[in-house]
Amino acid sequence: MIGAFVAAALLIFTLAVLLAPGEAVPPGIVLLLCGAVLAVLGVALIVLVLRMLLAQAVARDVEAAQMKAELDEVI
């Protein structure tokens, strides 16, 4: 999923680079496309961080369940 966001960002950036030279497209449109690239990369970064946090939370939940089982054996 993260790769899809990065690929989309690269495609949009390629489009911006292809449209930049010449007078057919105003510079503001190219700037908007570059802003869209940054937004898509930001979404990819957020997805990456959230996936890492989810993996950490699952690992802690498993560890907590193991500790609770050990505590139940002692008590």
Number of C-alpha atoms within 10 A of each C-alpha: 9 14 9 11 18 18 14 15 22 15 13 19 19 15 14 20 13 11 17 17 12 9 8 8 12 12 15 10 13 20 13 12 20 19 14 15 22 14 13 20 19 15 15 19 15 13 15 14 12 12 12 11 12 12 12 12 12 11 12 12 12 12 12 12 12 12 12 12 12 11 10 9 8 7 6
